[in-house]
Amino acid sequence: MRVTVLTRVNCHLCDEAEAAVAGICGELGVAWSTEDVDADPELRAEYGDMVPVIMIDGKQHGYYKVEADRLRRALTE
């Protein structure tokens, strides 16, 4: 499994989501990364109004904020 957080520069919600994902993925030993939606026109068009967006294996899991229990369940099932 791989988690990606779609973010943008100067986004406080993105910073909070990154910290939450880092903690949860660290606990579970799951790889994660970030990607700037503004660096890719297709991502910006699809997700630009929803950042931060949490993706698991390329599929949208959630957006705006991390639901910690839900993310843990998705990563352990």
LUMLUMDREN-2810 file (N, C-alpha, C; in Angstrom, 1 decimal):
<atoms>
<atom><aa>M</aa><ch>A</ch><at>N</at><xx>0.8</xx><yy>-1.2</yy><zz>0.0</zz></atom>
<atom><aa>M</aa><ch>A</ch><at>CA</at><xx>0.0</xx><yy>0.0</yy><zz>0.0</zz></atom>
<atom><aa>M</aa><ch>A</ch><at>C</at><xx>0.9</xx><yy>1.2</yy><zz>0.0</zz></atom>
<atom><aa>R</aa><ch>A</ch><at>N</at><xx>0.4</xx><yy>2.3</yy><zz>-0.6</zz></atom>
<atom><aa>R</aa><ch>A</ch><at>CA</at><xx>1.1</xx><yy>3.5</yy><zz>-0.7</zz></atom>
<atom><aa>R</aa><ch>A</ch><at>C</at><xx>0.1</xx><yy>4.7</yy><zz>-0.5</zz></atom>
<atom><aa>V</aa><ch>A</ch><at>N</at><xx>0.4</xx><yy>5.6</yy><zz>0.4</zz></atom>
<atom><aa>V</aa><ch>A</ch><at>CA</at><xx>-0.5</xx><yy>6.7</yy><zz>0.6</zz></atom>
<atom><aa>V</aa><ch>A</ch><at>C</at><xx>0.2</xx><yy>8.0</yy><zz>0.0</zz></atom>
<atom><aa>T</aa><ch>A</ch><at>N</at><xx>-0.6</xx><yy>8.8</yy><zz>-0.6</zz></atom>
<atom><aa>T</aa><ch>A</ch><at>CA</at><xx>-0.1</xx><yy>10.0</yy><zz>-1.2</zz></atom>
<atom><aa>T</aa><ch>A</ch><at>C</at><xx>-1.1</xx><yy>11.1</yy><zz>-0.7</zz></atom>
<atom><aa>V</aa><ch>A</ch><at>N</at><xx>-0.5</xx><yy>12.2</yy><zz>-0.2</zz></atom>
<atom><aa>V</aa><ch>A</ch><at>CA</at><xx>-1.2</xx><yy>13.4</yy><zz>0.2</zz></atom>
<atom><aa>V</aa><ch>A</ch><at>C</at><xx>-1.1</xx><yy>14.5</yy><zz>-0.9</zz></atom>
<atom><aa>L</aa><ch>A</ch><at>N</at><xx>-2.2</xx><yy>14.8</yy><zz>-1.5</zz></atom>
<atom><aa>L</aa><ch>A</ch><at>CA</at><xx>-2.1</xx><yy>15.9</yy><zz>-2.5</zz></atom>
<atom><aa>L</aa><ch>A</ch><at>C</at><xx>-2.2</xx><yy>17.2</yy><zz>-1.8</zz></atom>
<atom><aa>T</aa><ch>A</ch><at>N</at><xx>-1.2</xx><yy>18.1</yy><zz>-2.0</zz></atom>
<atom><aa>T</aa><ch>A</ch><at>CA</at><xx>-1.1</xx><yy>19.3</yy><zz>-1.2</zz></atom>
<atom><aa>T</aa><ch>A</ch><at>C</at><xx>-0.9</xx><yy>20.5</yy><zz>-2.1</zz></atom>
<atom><aa>R</aa><ch>A</ch><at>N</at><xx>-0.7</xx><yy>21.6</yy><zz>-1.5</zz></atom>
<atom><aa>R</aa><ch>A</ch><at>CA</at><xx>-0.3</xx><yy>22.8</yy><zz>-2.2</zz></atom>
<atom><aa>R</aa><ch>A</ch><at>C</at><xx>0.5</xx><yy>23.7</yy><zz>-1.2</zz></atom>
<atom><aa>V</aa><ch>A</ch><at>N</at><xx>1.3</xx><yy>24.5</yy><zz>-1.7</zz></atom>
<atom><aa>V</aa><ch>A</ch><at>CA</at><xx>2.2</xx><yy>25.4</yy><zz>-0.9</zz></atom>
<atom><aa>V</aa><ch>A</ch><at>C</at><xx>1.3</xx><yy>26.4</yy><zz>-0.1</zz></atom>
<atom><aa>N</aa><ch>A</ch><at>N</at><xx>1.7</xx><yy>26.7</yy><zz>1.1</zz></atom>
<atom><aa>N</aa><ch>A</ch><at>CA</at><xx>1.0</xx><yy>27.6</yy><zz>2.0</zz></atom>
<atom><aa>N</aa><ch>A</ch><at>C</at><xx>-0.5</xx><yy>27.2</yy><zz>2.3</zz></atom>
<atom><aa>C</aa><ch>A</ch><at>N</at><xx>-0.7</xx><yy>25.9</yy><zz>2.6</zz></atom>
<atom><aa>C</aa><ch>A</ch><at>CA</at><xx>-2.0</xx><yy>25.4</yy><zz>2.9</zz></atom>
<atom><aa>C</aa><ch>A</ch><at>C</at><xx>-1.9</xx><yy>24.8</yy><zz>4.3</zz></atom>
<atom><aa>H</aa><ch>A</ch><at>N</at><xx>-2.5</xx><yy>25.5</yy><zz>5.3</zz></atom>
<atom><aa>H</aa><ch>A</ch><at>CA</at><xx>-2.4</xx><yy>25.0</yy><zz>6.7</zz></atom>
<atom><aa>H</aa><ch>A</ch><at>C</at><xx>-3.1</xx><yy>23.6</yy><zz>6.9</zz></atom>
<atom><aa>L</aa><ch>A</ch><at>N</at><xx>-4.2</xx><yy>23.4</yy><zz>6.2</zz></atom>
<atom><aa>L</aa><ch>A</ch><at>CA</at><xx>-4.8</xx><yy>22.1</yy><zz>6.3</zz></atom>
<atom><aa>L</aa><ch>A</ch><at>C</at><xx>-4.0</xx><yy>21.0</yy><zz>5.7</zz></atom>
<atom><aa>C</aa><ch>A</ch><at>N</at><xx>-3.2</xx><yy>21.3</yy><zz>4.7</zz></atom>
<atom><aa>C</aa><ch>A</ch><at>CA</at><xx>-2.3</xx><yy>20.4</yy><zz>4.1</zz></atom>
<atom><aa>C</aa><ch>A</ch><at>C</at><xx>-1.2</xx><yy>20.0</yy><zz>5.1</zz></atom>
<atom><aa>D</aa><ch>A</ch><at>N</at><xx>-0.7</xx><yy>21.0</yy><zz>5.8</zz></atom>
<atom><aa>D</aa><ch>A</ch><at>CA</at><xx>0.4</xx><yy>20.8</yy><zz>6.8</zz></atom>
<atom><aa>D</aa><ch>A</ch><at>C</at><xx>-0.2</xx><yy>19.8</yy><zz>7.9</zz></atom>
<atom><aa>E</aa><ch>A</ch><at>N</at><xx>-1.4</xx><yy>20.1</yy><zz>8.3</zz></atom>
<atom><aa>E</aa><ch>A</ch><at>CA</at><xx>-2.0</xx><yy>19.2</yy><zz>9.4</zz></atom>
<atom><aa>E</aa><ch>A</ch><at>C</at><xx>-2.2</xx><yy>17.8</yy><zz>8.8</zz></atom>
<atom><aa>A</aa><ch>A</ch><at>N</at><xx>-2.7</xx><yy>17.7</yy><zz>7.6</zz></atom>
<atom><aa>A</aa><ch>A</ch><at>CA</at><xx>-2.9</xx><yy>16.4</yy><zz>7.0</zz></atom>
<atom><aa>A</aa><ch>A</ch><at>C</at><xx>-1.6</xx><yy>15.6</yy><zz>6.9</zz></atom>
<atom><aa>E</aa><ch>A</ch><at>N</at><xx>-0.6</xx><yy>16.3</yy><zz>6.4</zz></atom>
<atom><aa>E</aa><ch>A</ch><at>CA</at><xx>0.8</xx><yy>15.6</yy><zz>6.3</zz></atom>
<atom><aa>E</aa><ch>A</ch><at>C</at><xx>1.2</xx><yy>15.1</yy><zz>7.6</zz></atom>
<atom><aa>A</aa><ch>A</ch><at>N</at><xx>1.1</xx><yy>15.9</yy><zz>8.7</zz></atom>
<atom><aa>A</aa><ch>A</ch><at>CA</at><xx>1.5</xx><yy>15.5</yy><zz>10.0</zz></atom>
<atom><aa>A</aa><ch>A</ch><at>C</at><xx>0.7</xx><yy>14.2</yy><zz>10.5</zz></atom>
<atom><aa>A</aa><ch>A</ch><at>N</at><xx>-0.6</xx><yy>14.3</yy><zz>10.3</zz></atom>
<atom><aa>A</aa><ch>A</ch><at>CA</at><xx>-1.4</xx><yy>13.1</yy><zz>10.7</zz></atom>
<atom><aa>A</aa><ch>A</ch><at>C</at><xx>-1.1</xx><yy>11.9</yy><zz>9.9</zz></atom>
<atom><aa>V</aa><ch>A</ch><at>N</at><xx>-0.9</xx><yy>12.0</yy><zz>8.6</zz></atom>
<atom><aa>V</aa><ch>A</ch><at>CA</at><xx>-0.6</xx><yy>10.9</yy><zz>7.7</zz></atom>
<atom><aa>V</aa><ch>A</ch><at>C</at><xx>0.8</xx><yy>10.3</yy><zz>8.1</zz></atom>
<atom><aa>A</aa><ch>A</ch><at>N</at><xx>1.8</xx><yy>11.2</yy><zz>8.3</zz></atom>
<atom><aa>A</aa><ch>A</ch><at>CA</at><xx>3.1</xx><yy>10.8</yy><zz>8.7</zz></atom>
<atom><aa>A</aa><ch>A</ch><at>C</at><xx>3.1</xx><yy>9.9</yy><zz>10.0</zz></atom>
<atom><aa>G</aa><ch>A</ch><at>N</at><xx>2.3</xx><yy>10.4</yy><zz>11.0</zz></atom>
<atom><aa>G</aa><ch>A</ch><at>CA</at><xx>2.1</xx><yy>9.6</yy><zz>12.2</zz></atom>
<atom><aa>G</aa><ch>A</ch><at>C</at><xx>1.5</xx><yy>8.3</yy><zz>12.0</zz></atom>
<atom><aa>I</aa><ch>A</ch><at>N</at><xx>0.4</xx><yy>8.2</yy><zz>11.3</zz></atom>
<atom><aa>I</aa><ch>A</ch><at>CA</at><xx>-0.3</xx><yy>7.0</yy><zz>11.1</zz></atom>
<atom><aa>I</aa><ch>A</ch><at>C</at><xx>0.5</xx><yy>6.0</yy><zz>10.3</zz></atom>
<atom><aa>C</aa><ch>A</ch><at>N</at><xx>1.0</xx><yy>6.5</yy><zz>9.2</zz></atom>
<atom><aa>C</aa><ch>A</ch><at>CA</at><xx>1.8</xx><yy>5.6</yy><zz>8.3</zz></atom>
<atom><aa>C</aa><ch>A</ch><at>C</at><xx>3.1</xx><yy>5.2</yy><zz>9.0</zz></atom>
<atom><aa>G</aa><ch>A</ch><at>N</at><xx>3.7</xx><yy>6.0</yy><zz>9.8</zz></atom>
<atom><aa>G</aa><ch>A</ch><at>CA</at><xx>4.8</xx><yy>5.6</yy><zz>10.6</zz></atom>
<atom><aa>G</aa><ch>A</ch><at>C</at><xx>4.5</xx><yy>4.5</yy><zz>11.6</zz></atom>
<atom><aa>E</aa><ch>A</ch><at>N</at><xx>3.4</xx><yy>4.6</yy><zz>12.3</zz></atom>
<atom><aa>E</aa><ch>A</ch><at>CA</at><xx>2.9</xx><yy>3.5</yy><zz>13.2</zz></atom>
<atom><aa>E</aa><ch>A</ch><at>C</at><xx>2.8</xx><yy>2.2</yy><zz>12.5</zz></atom>
<atom><aa>L</aa><ch>A</ch><at>N</at><xx>2.2</xx><yy>2.3</yy><zz>11.3</zz></atom>
<atom><aa>L</aa><ch>A</ch><at>CA</at><xx>1.8</xx><yy>1.0</yy><zz>10.5</zz></atom>
<atom><aa>L</aa><ch>A</ch><at>C</at><xx>2.9</xx><yy>0.6</yy><zz>9.5</zz></atom>
<atom><aa>G</aa><ch>A</ch><at>N</at><xx>4.0</xx><yy>1.3</yy><zz>9.4</zz></atom>
<atom><aa>G</aa><ch>A</ch><at>CA</at><xx>5.0</xx><yy>1.0</yy><zz>8.4</zz></atom>
<atom><aa>G</aa><ch>A</ch><at>C</at><xx>4.6</xx><yy>1.0</yy><zz>7.0</zz></atom>
<atom><aa>V</aa><ch>A</ch><at>N</at><xx>3.7</xx><yy>2.0</yy><zz>6.7</zz></atom>
<atom><aa>V</aa><ch>A</ch><at>CA</at><xx>3.2</xx><yy>2.2</yy><zz>5.3</zz></atom>
<atom><aa>V</aa><ch>A</ch><at>C</at><xx>3.9</xx><yy>3.4</yy><zz>4.7</zz></atom>
<atom><aa>A</aa><ch>A</ch><at>N</at><xx>4.4</xx><yy>3.2</yy><zz>3.4</zz></atom>
<atom><aa>A</aa><ch>A</ch><at>CA</at><xx>5.0</xx><yy>4.3</yy><zz>2.7</zz></atom>
<atom><aa>A</aa><ch>A</ch><at>C</at><xx>4.0</xx><yy>5.4</yy><zz>2.3</zz></atom>
<atom><aa>W</aa><ch>A</ch><at>N</at><xx>4.5</xx><yy>6.6</yy><zz>2.4</zz></atom>
<atom><aa>W</aa><ch>A</ch><at>CA</at><xx>3.7</xx><yy>7.7</yy><zz>2.0</zz></atom>
<atom><aa>W</aa><ch>A</ch><at>C</at><xx>4.5</xx><yy>8.8</yy><zz>1.4</zz></atom>
<atom><aa>S</aa><ch>A</ch><at>N</at><xx>3.9</xx><yy>9.7</yy><zz>0.7</zz></atom>
<atom><aa>S</aa><ch>A</ch><at>CA</at><xx>4.5</xx><yy>10.8</yy><zz>0.0</zz></atom>
<atom><aa>S</aa><ch>A</ch><at>C</at><xx>3.5</xx><yy>12.0</yy><zz>-0.2</zz></atom>
<atom><aa>T</aa><ch>A</ch><at>N</at><xx>4.1</xx><yy>13.1</yy><zz>-0.7</zz></atom>
<atom><aa>T</aa><ch>A</ch><at>CA</at><xx>3.2</xx><yy>14.2</yy><zz>-1.0</zz></atom>
<atom><aa>T</aa><ch>A</ch><at>C</at><xx>3.4</xx><yy>14.5</yy><zz>-2.5</zz></atom>
<atom><aa>E</aa><ch>A</ch><at>N</at><xx>2.4</xx><yy>15.2</yy><zz>-3.0</zz></atom>
<atom><aa>E</aa><ch>A</ch><at>CA</at><xx>2.4</xx><yy>15.7</yy><zz>-4.4</zz></atom>
<atom><aa>E</aa><ch>A</ch><at>C</at><xx>1.7</xx><yy>17.0</yy><zz>-4.5</zz></atom>
<atom><aa>D</aa><ch>A</ch><at>N</at><xx>2.3</xx><yy>18.0</yy><zz>-5.1</zz></atom>
<atom><aa>D</aa><ch>A</ch><at>CA</at><xx>1.7</xx><yy>19.3</yy><zz>-5.2</zz></atom>
<atom><aa>D</aa><ch>A</ch><at>C</at><xx>0.8</xx><yy>19.4</yy><zz>-6.3</zz></atom>
<atom><aa>V</aa><ch>A</ch><at>N</at><xx>-0.5</xx><yy>19.6</yy><zz>-6.0</zz></atom>
<atom><aa>V</aa><ch>A</ch><at>CA</at><xx>-1.5</xx><yy>19.6</yy><zz>-7.1</zz></atom>
<atom><aa>V</aa><ch>A</ch><at>C</at><xx>-1.3</xx><yy>20.7</yy><zz>-8.1</zz></atom>
<atom><aa>D</aa><ch>A</ch><at>N</at><xx>-0.7</xx><yy>21.8</yy><zz>-7.7</zz></atom>
<atom><aa>D</aa><ch>A</ch><at>CA</at><xx>-0.4</xx><yy>22.9</yy><zz>-8.6</zz></atom>
<atom><aa>D</aa><ch>A</ch><at>C</at><xx>0.7</xx><yy>22.7</yy><zz>-9.6</zz></atom>
<atom><aa>A</aa><ch>A</ch><at>N</at><xx>1.5</xx><yy>21.6</yy><zz>-9.4</zz></atom>
<atom><aa>A</aa><ch>A</ch><at>CA</at><xx>2.5</xx><yy>21.2</yy><zz>-10.3</zz></atom>
<atom><aa>A</aa><ch>A</ch><at>C</at><xx>2.0</xx><yy>20.4</yy><zz>-11.5</zz></atom>
<atom><aa>D</aa><ch>A</ch><at>N</at><xx>0.8</xx><yy>19.9</yy><zz>-11.4</zz></atom>
<atom><aa>D</aa><ch>A</ch><at>CA</at><xx>0.2</xx><yy>19.1</yy><zz>-12.5</zz></atom>
<atom><aa>D</aa><ch>A</ch><at>C</at><xx>-1.1</xx><yy>19.6</yy><zz>-12.8</zz></atom>
<atom><aa>P</aa><ch>A</ch><at>N</at><xx>-1.3</xx><yy>20.1</yy><zz>-14.1</zz></atom>
<atom><aa>P</aa><ch>A</ch><at>CA</at><xx>-2.6</xx><yy>20.7</yy><zz>-14.5</zz></atom>
<atom><aa>P</aa><ch>A</ch><at>C</at><xx>-3.8</xx><yy>19.7</yy><zz>-14.3</zz></atom>
<atom><aa>E</aa><ch>A</ch><at>N</at><xx>-3.6</xx><yy>18.4</yy><zz>-14.6</zz></atom>
<atom><aa>E</aa><ch>A</ch><at>CA</at><xx>-4.6</xx><yy>17.5</yy><zz>-14.5</zz></atom>
<atom><aa>E</aa><ch>A</ch><at>C</at><xx>-5.1</xx><yy>17.3</yy><zz>-13.0</zz></atom>
<atom><aa>L</aa><ch>A</ch><at>N</at><xx>-4.1</xx><yy>17.2</yy><zz>-12.1</zz></atom>
<atom><aa>L</aa><ch>A</ch><at>CA</at><xx>-4.4</xx><yy>17.1</yy><zz>-10.7</zz></atom>
<atom><aa>L</aa><ch>A</ch><at>C</at><xx>-5.1</xx><yy>18.3</yy><zz>-10.2</zz></atom>
<atom><aa>R</aa><ch>A</ch><at>N</at><xx>-4.6</xx><yy>19.5</yy><zz>-10.6</zz></atom>
<atom><aa>R</aa><ch>A</ch><at>CA</at><xx>-5.2</xx><yy>20.8</yy><zz>-10.2</zz></atom>
<atom><aa>R</aa><ch>A</ch><at>C</at><xx>-6.6</xx><yy>20.9</yy><zz>-10.6</zz></atom>
<atom><aa>A</aa><ch>A</ch><at>N</at><xx>-6.9</xx><yy>20.4</yy><zz>-11.9</zz></atom>
<atom><aa>A</aa><ch>A</ch><at>CA</at><xx>-8.3</xx><yy>20.5</yy><zz>-12.4</zz></atom>
<atom><aa>A</aa><ch>A</ch><at>C</at><xx>-9.2</xx><yy>19.6</yy><zz>-11.6</zz></atom>
<atom><aa>E</aa><ch>A</ch><at>N</at><xx>-8.7</xx><yy>18.4</yy><zz>-11.2</zz></atom>
<atom><aa>E</aa><ch>A</ch><at>CA</at><xx>-9.6</xx><yy>17.4</yy><zz>-10.6</zz></atom>
<atom><aa>E</aa><ch>A</ch><at>C</at><xx>-9.7</xx><yy>17.6</yy><zz>-9.1</zz></atom>
<atom><aa>Y</aa><ch>A</ch><at>N</at><xx>-8.5</xx><yy>18.0</yy><zz>-8.4</zz></atom>
<atom><aa>Y</aa><ch>A</ch><at>CA</at><xx>-8.5</xx><yy>18.0</yy><zz>-7.0</zz></atom>
<atom><aa>Y</aa><ch>A</ch><at>C</at><xx>-8.2</xx><yy>19.4</yy><zz>-6.4</zz></atom>
<atom><aa>G</aa><ch>A</ch><at>N</at><xx>-8.0</xx><yy>20.4</yy><zz>-7.2</zz></atom>
<atom><aa>G</aa><ch>A</ch><at>CA</at><xx>-7.5</xx><yy>21.7</yy><zz>-6.7</zz></atom>
<atom><aa>G</aa><ch>A</ch><at>C</at><xx>-8.3</xx><yy>22.3</yy><zz>-5.7</zz></atom>
<atom><aa>D</aa><ch>A</ch><at>N</at><xx>-9.7</xx><yy>22.1</yy><zz>-5.7</zz></atom>
<atom><aa>D</aa><ch>A</ch><at>CA</at><xx>-10.6</xx><yy>22.7</yy><zz>-4.7</zz></atom>
<atom><aa>D</aa><ch>A</ch><at>C</at><xx>-10.8</xx><yy>21.9</yy><zz>-3.5</zz></atom>
<atom><aa>M</aa><ch>A</ch><at>N</at><xx>-10.1</xx><yy>20.7</yy><zz>-3.4</zz></atom>
<atom><aa>M</aa><ch>A</ch><at>CA</at><xx>-10.3</xx><yy>19.8</yy><zz>-2.3</zz></atom>
<atom><aa>M</aa><ch>A</ch><at>C</at><xx>-9.1</xx><yy>19.5</yy><zz>-1.4</zz></atom>
<atom><aa>V</aa><ch>A</ch><at>N</at><xx>-8.0</xx><yy>20.1</yy><zz>-1.7</zz></atom>
<atom><aa>V</aa><ch>A</ch><at>CA</at><xx>-6.8</xx><yy>19.8</yy><zz>-1.0</zz></atom>
<atom><aa>V</aa><ch>A</ch><at>C</at><xx>-6.9</xx><yy>20.1</yy><zz>0.5</zz></atom>
<atom><aa>P</aa><ch>A</ch><at>N</at><xx>-6.3</xx><yy>19.4</yy><zz>1.4</zz></atom>
<atom><aa>P</aa><ch>A</ch><at>CA</at><xx>-5.5</xx><yy>18.2</yy><zz>1.0</zz></atom>
<atom><aa>P</aa><ch>A</ch><at>C</at><xx>-6.4</xx><yy>17.0</yy><zz>0.7</zz></atom>
<atom><aa>V</aa><ch>A</ch><at>N</at><xx>-5.9</xx><yy>16.1</yy><zz>-0.2</zz></atom>
<atom><aa>V</aa><ch>A</ch><at>CA</at><xx>-6.6</xx><yy>14.9</yy><zz>-0.6</zz></atom>
<atom><aa>V</aa><ch>A</ch><at>C</at><xx>-5.7</xx><yy>13.8</yy><zz>-0.2</zz></atom>
<atom><aa>I</aa><ch>A</ch><at>N</at><xx>-6.3</xx><yy>12.8</yy><zz>0.4</zz></atom>
<atom><aa>I</aa><ch>A</ch><at>CA</at><xx>-5.6</xx><yy>11.6</yy><zz>0.8</zz></atom>
<atom><aa>I</aa><ch>A</ch><at>C</at><xx>-5.9</xx><yy>10.5</yy><zz>-0.2</zz></atom>
<atom><aa>M</aa><ch>A</ch><at>N</at><xx>-4.9</xx><yy>9.9</yy><zz>-0.8</zz></atom>
<atom><aa>M</aa><ch>A</ch><at>CA</at><xx>-5.0</xx><yy>8.9</yy><zz>-1.8</zz></atom>
<atom><aa>M</aa><ch>A</ch><at>C</at><xx>-4.4</xx><yy>7.6</yy><zz>-1.3</zz></atom>
<atom><aa>I</aa><ch>A</ch><at>N</at><xx>-5.0</xx><yy>6.5</yy><zz>-1.5</zz></atom>
<atom><aa>I</aa><ch>A</ch><at>CA</at><xx>-4.4</xx><yy>5.2</yy><zz>-1.1</zz></atom>
<atom><aa>I</aa><ch>A</ch><at>C</at><xx>-4.4</xx><yy>4.4</yy><zz>-2.4</zz></atom>
<atom><aa>D</aa><ch>A</ch><at>N</at><xx>-3.1</xx><yy>4.0</yy><zz>-2.8</zz></atom>
<atom><aa>D</aa><ch>A</ch><at>CA</at><xx>-2.9</xx><yy>3.3</yy><zz>-4.0</zz></atom>
<atom><aa>D</aa><ch>A</ch><at>C</at><xx>-3.6</xx><yy>3.9</yy><zz>-5.2</zz></atom>
<atom><aa>G</aa><ch>A</ch><at>N</at><xx>-3.5</xx><yy>5.3</yy><zz>-5.3</zz></atom>
<atom><aa>G</aa><ch>A</ch><at>CA</at><xx>-4.0</xx><yy>6.0</yy><zz>-6.4</zz></atom>
<atom><aa>G</aa><ch>A</ch><at>C</at><xx>-5.5</xx><yy>6.3</yy><zz>-6.4</zz></atom>
<atom><aa>K</aa><ch>A</ch><at>N</at><xx>-6.2</xx><yy>5.8</yy><zz>-5.4</zz></atom>
<atom><aa>K</aa><ch>A</ch><at>CA</at><xx>-7.7</xx><yy>6.1</yy><zz>-5.3</zz></atom>
<atom><aa>K</aa><ch>A</ch><at>C</at><xx>-7.9</xx><yy>7.0</yy><zz>-4.1</zz></atom>
<atom><aa>Q</aa><ch>A</ch><at>N</at><xx>-8.9</xx><yy>7.9</yy><zz>-4.4</zz></atom>
<atom><aa>Q</aa><ch>A</ch><at>CA</at><xx>-9.2</xx><yy>8.9</yy><zz>-3.3</zz></atom>
<atom><aa>Q</aa><ch>A</ch><at>C</at><xx>-9.8</xx><yy>8.3</yy><zz>-2.1</zz></atom>
<atom><aa>H</aa><ch>A</ch><at>N</at><xx>-9.2</xx><yy>8.6</yy><zz>-1.0</zz></atom>
<atom><aa>H</aa><ch>A</ch><at>CA</at><xx>-9.7</xx><yy>8.1</yy><zz>0.3</zz></atom>
<atom><aa>H</aa><ch>A</ch><at>C</at><xx>-10.5</xx><yy>9.2</yy><zz>1.1</zz></atom>
<atom><aa>G</aa><ch>A</ch><at>N</at><xx>-10.0</xx><yy>10.4</yy><zz>1.0</zz></atom>
<atom><aa>G</aa><ch>A</ch><at>CA</at><xx>-10.7</xx><yy>11.5</yy><zz>1.7</zz></atom>
<atom><aa>G</aa><ch>A</ch><at>C</at><xx>-10.1</xx><yy>12.8</yy><zz>1.4</zz></atom>
<atom><aa>Y</aa><ch>A</ch><at>N</at><xx>-10.7</xx><yy>13.9</yy><zz>1.9</zz></atom>
<atom><aa>Y</aa><ch>A</ch><at>CA</at><xx>-10.1</xx><yy>15.2</yy><zz>1.6</zz></atom>
<atom><aa>Y</aa><ch>A</ch><at>C</at><xx>-10.5</xx><yy>16.2</yy><zz>2.7</zz></atom>
<atom><aa>Y</aa><ch>A</ch><at>N</at><xx>-9.8</xx><yy>17.3</yy><zz>2.7</zz></atom>
<atom><aa>Y</aa><ch>A</ch><at>CA</at><xx>-9.9</xx><yy>18.4</yy><zz>3.7</zz></atom>
<atom><aa>Y</aa><ch>A</ch><at>C</at><xx>-9.2</xx><yy>18.0</yy><zz>5.0</zz></atom>
<atom><aa>K</aa><ch>A</ch><at>N</at><xx>-9.6</xx><yy>16.9</yy><zz>5.7</zz></atom>
<atom><aa>K</aa><ch>A</ch><at>CA</at><xx>-8.9</xx><yy>16.5</yy><zz>6.9</zz></atom>
<atom><aa>K</aa><ch>A</ch><at>C</at><xx>-8.8</xx><yy>15.0</yy><zz>7.0</zz></atom>
<atom><aa>V</aa><ch>A</ch><at>N</at><xx>-7.8</xx><yy>14.6</yy><zz>7.8</zz></atom>
<atom><aa>V</aa><ch>A</ch><at>CA</at><xx>-7.6</xx><yy>13.1</yy><zz>7.9</zz></atom>
<atom><aa>V</aa><ch>A</ch><at>C</at><xx>-8.5</xx><yy>12.6</yy><zz>9.0</zz></atom>
<atom><aa>E</aa><ch>A</ch><at>N</at><xx>-9.3</xx><yy>11.6</yy><zz>8.7</zz></atom>
<atom><aa>E</aa><ch>A</ch><at>CA</at><xx>-10.1</xx><yy>10.9</yy><zz>9.7</zz></atom>
<atom><aa>E</aa><ch>A</ch><at>C</at><xx>-9.2</xx><yy>9.7</yy><zz>10.2</zz></atom>
<atom><aa>A</aa><ch>A</ch><at>N</at><xx>-8.5</xx><yy>9.9</yy><zz>11.3</zz></atom>
<atom><aa>A</aa><ch>A</ch><at>CA</at><xx>-7.4</xx><yy>9.0</yy><zz>11.7</zz></atom>
<atom><aa>A</aa><ch>A</ch><at>C</at><xx>-7.9</xx><yy>7.5</yy><zz>11.8</zz></atom>
<atom><aa>D</aa><ch>A</ch><at>N</at><xx>-9.0</xx><yy>7.3</yy><zz>12.5</zz></atom>
<atom><aa>D</aa><ch>A</ch><at>CA</at><xx>-9.5</xx><yy>5.9</yy><zz>12.6</zz></atom>
<atom><aa>D</aa><ch>A</ch><at>C</at><xx>-9.9</xx><yy>5.3</yy><zz>11.3</zz></atom>
<atom><aa>R</aa><ch>A</ch><at>N</at><xx>-10.5</xx><yy>6.0</yy><zz>10.4</zz></atom>
<atom><aa>R</aa><ch>A</ch><at>CA</at><xx>-10.9</xx><yy>5.5</yy><zz>9.1</zz></atom>
<atom><aa>R</aa><ch>A</ch><at>C</at><xx>-9.6</xx><yy>5.2</yy><zz>8.3</zz></atom>
<atom><aa>L</aa><ch>A</ch><at>N</at><xx>-8.6</xx><yy>6.1</yy><zz>8.3</zz></atom>
<atom><aa>L</aa><ch>A</ch><at>CA</at><xx>-7.4</xx><yy>5.8</yy><zz>7.6</zz></atom>
<atom><aa>L</aa><ch>A</ch><at>C</at><xx>-6.7</xx><yy>4.6</yy><zz>8.1</zz></atom>
<atom><aa>R</aa><ch>A</ch><at>N</at><xx>-6.6</xx><yy>4.4</yy><zz>9.4</zz></atom>
<atom><aa>R</aa><ch>A</ch><at>CA</at><xx>-6.0</xx><yy>3.2</yy><zz>10.0</zz></atom>
<atom><aa>R</aa><ch>A</ch><at>C</at><xx>-6.7</xx><yy>2.0</yy><zz>9.5</zz></atom>
<atom><aa>R</aa><ch>A</ch><at>N</at><xx>-8.0</xx><yy>2.0</yy><zz>9.6</zz></atom>
<atom><aa>R</aa><ch>A</ch><at>CA</at><xx>-8.8</xx><yy>0.8</yy><zz>9.1</zz></atom>
<atom><aa>R</aa><ch>A</ch><at>C</at><xx>-8.5</xx><yy>0.5</yy><zz>7.7</zz></atom>
<atom><aa>A</aa><ch>A</ch><at>N</at><xx>-8.4</xx><yy>1.5</yy><zz>6.8</zz></atom>
<atom><aa>A</aa><ch>A</ch><at>CA</at><xx>-8.2</xx><yy>1.3</yy><zz>5.4</zz></atom>
<atom><aa>A</aa><ch>A</ch><at>C</at><xx>-6.8</xx><yy>0.7</yy><zz>5.2</zz></atom>
<atom><aa>L</aa><ch>A</ch><at>N</at><xx>-5.9</xx><yy>1.1</yy><zz>6.0</zz></atom>
<atom><aa>L</aa><ch>A</ch><at>CA</at><xx>-4.5</xx><yy>0.6</yy><zz>5.8</zz></atom>
<atom><aa>L</aa><ch>A</ch><at>C</at><xx>-4.2</xx><yy>-0.7</yy><zz>6.5</zz></atom>
<atom><aa>T</aa><ch>A</ch><at>N</at><xx>-5.1</xx><yy>-1.2</yy><zz>7.3</zz></atom>
<atom><aa>T</aa><ch>A</ch><at>CA</at><xx>-4.9</xx><yy>-2.5</yy><zz>8.0</zz></atom>
<atom><aa>T</aa><ch>A</ch><at>C</at><xx>-5.9</xx><yy>-3.6</yy><zz>7.5</zz></atom>
<atom><aa>E</aa><ch>A</ch><at>N</at><xx>-6.8</xx><yy>-3.3</yy><zz>6.7</zz></atom>
<atom><aa>E</aa><ch>A</ch><at>CA</at><xx>-7.8</xx><yy>-4.3</yy><zz>6.2</zz></atom>
<atom><aa>E</aa><ch>A</ch><at>C</at><xx>-7.3</xx><yy>-4.9</yy><zz>4.9</zz></atom>
</atoms>
